[in-house]
Amino acid sequence: MSMIQVNELEKSFGSERALRGITFNVEAGQIFGLLGPSGSGKTTTIKIMTGEFKPSGGEVNVNSYNYKQFAKNDYVSSLGILSDKSSLYERLTVKDNLELFRKLYNAPKGSVEKVLKDVGLESEIDKTVSKLSKGMKQRILLCKAVIHRPAILFLDEPTSALDPTTTEKIHDMLEELRDEGTTILLTTHNMDEATRLCDKVAFLYQGIIQDSGAPSDLRHKYKREEVHITYNDGTMKTVEKKEENRQLLNNVLFSEEVADVRTDFPTLGEVFKKVTGKELV
Ligand SMILES: Nc1ncnc2c1ncn2[C@@H]1O[C@H](COP(=O)(O)OP(=O)(O)OP(=O)(O)O)[C@@H](O)[C@H]1O
């Protein structure tokens, strides 16, 4: 079942076309990654789905709601949102912050303790937010976004500028949420994150989806059919993997003169560069 359906979506700001007709679907229980460099339209796409921006053209349906219904309370309460605008009350404790949101969303008692345990911060429950590290605050923001167990989670760069340990903890939590059936749409610049987490990604560049698919399918699609051979004397040779070289390549595997044989399997970052001509930074 498709949880998110985006069809020929357009968004212009004055004469600037931030989104130029993008189309994609996200299935229920998938983690979908929108990947693109700064200014490619990732945040604009999320803001349309959270009801902050109106589309200039095209169609968007999320969880059976059409974008014209995105201001409805029951739509809004089915979402969890983490963006650079998400914030906490710095002078309140972690518990008081999360209790506020628990009550706002009518989540059951005990949800605060449970969600803090999920991110490994149960021991910080009585700490004042201003005394937490940046990585801890980000994990508490994620707690705030998921305290009511939303059906859909929108995450705008959830791990940017976080250390590897915190990033790992956030990834574990997102995988758990996915396993519980939450549909997650995230934006990232981080290709390792996308490769590890996403069931499907879309490469967004200049407001256009340049290609999309499962990370491993995209890596296979754009791999070069070449074999790099290094001989014992240090010389190297690149041979195209095609029928007329079959005998040569078969022999290489058993040759005593060959030190190393390598094929190209590009990273998702290399695929992005191949498709868009641009580094994903
Ligand atoms: N409120 C706005 N008013 C005018 N232009 C905007 C507005 N929001 C976004 N834009 C423009 O739309 C384009 C896409 O911006 P967007 O924020 O969606 O990019 P992004 O991919 O999320 O970038 P980043 O990775 O830097 O967050 C940019 O050219 C930006 O200047």
The ligand as an SDF file (V2000), in Angstrom:
LIG
                    3D

 31 33  0  0  0  0  0  0  0  0999 V2000
   10.3510   30.2580    1.7530 N   0  0  0  0  0  0  0  0  0  0  0  0
   11.0580   30.3600    0.6340 C   0  0  0  0  0  0  0  0  0  0  0  0
   11.0200   31.5020   -0.1070 N   0  0  0  0  0  0  0  0  0  0  0  0
   11.7200   31.5950   -1.2640 C   0  0  0  0  0  0  0  0  0  0  0  0
   12.5120   30.6290   -1.7670 N   0  0  0  0  0  0  0  0  0  0  0  0
   12.6100   29.4940   -1.0710 C   0  0  0  0  0  0  0  0  0  0  0  0
   11.8840   29.2920    0.1610 C   0  0  0  0  0  0  0  0  0  0  0  0
   12.1710   28.0350    0.6180 N   0  0  0  0  0  0  0  0  0  0  0  0
   13.0320   27.4950   -0.2890 C   0  0  0  0  0  0  0  0  0  0  0  0
   13.2900   28.3500   -1.3030 N   0  0  0  0  0  0  0  0  0  0  0  0
   14.1580   28.0950   -2.4720 C   0  0  0  0  0  0  0  0  0  0  0  0
   13.8210   26.8290   -3.0220 O   0  0  0  0  0  0  0  0  0  0  0  0
   14.9910   26.1010   -3.4230 C   0  0  0  0  0  0  0  0  0  0  0  0
   14.9940   24.7560   -2.7300 C   0  0  0  0  0  0  0  0  0  0  0  0
   15.2220   24.9470   -1.3320 O   0  0  0  0  0  0  0  0  0  0  0  0
   15.1450   23.7860   -0.2550 P   0  0  0  0  0  0  0  0  0  0  0  0
   15.2490   24.4290    1.0980 O   0  0  0  0  0  0  0  0  0  0  0  0
   13.9620   22.9470   -0.5150 O   0  0  0  0  0  0  0  0  0  0  0  0
   16.4800   22.9680   -0.5730 O   0  0  0  0  0  0  0  0  0  0  0  0
   17.1610   21.7710    0.2220 P   0  0  0  0  0  0  0  0  0  0  0  0
   17.4230   20.7100   -0.7810 O   0  0  0  0  0  0  0  0  0  0  0  0
   16.3310   21.4060    1.4000 O   0  0  0  0  0  0  0  0  0  0  0  0
   18.5320   22.4220    0.6940 O   0  0  0  0  0  0  0  0  0  0  0  0
   19.3850   22.2140    2.0750 P   0  0  0  0  0  0  0  0  0  0  0  0
   20.0510   20.8750    1.9430 O   0  0  0  0  0  0  0  0  0  0  0  0
   20.3600   23.3430    2.0290 O   0  0  0  0  0  0  0  0  0  0  0  0
   18.4200   22.2790    3.2080 O   0  0  0  0  0  0  0  0  0  0  0  0
   16.1880   26.9840   -3.0560 C   0  0  0  0  0  0  0  0  0  0  0  0
   16.6240   27.6340   -4.2100 O   0  0  0  0  0  0  0  0  0  0  0  0
   15.6210   27.9620   -2.0500 C   0  0  0  0  0  0  0  0  0  0  0  0
   16.2760   29.2030   -2.1300 O   0  0  0  0  0  0  0  0  0  0  0  0
  1  2  1  0
  2  3  1  0
  2  7  2  0
  3  4  2  0
  4  5  1  0
  5  6  2  0
  6  7  1  0
  6 10  1  0
  7  8  1  0
  8  9  2  0
  9 10  1  0
 10 11  1  0
 11 12  1  0
 11 30  1  0
 12 13  1  0
 13 14  1  0
 13 28  1  0
 14 15  1  0
 15 16  1  0
 16 17  2  0
 16 18  1  0
 16 19  1  0
 19 20  1  0
 20 21  2  0
 20 22  1  0
 20 23  1  0
 23 24  1  0
 24 25  2  0
 24 26  1  0
 24 27  1  0
 28 29  1  0
 28 30  1  0
 30 31  1  0
M  END
$$$$
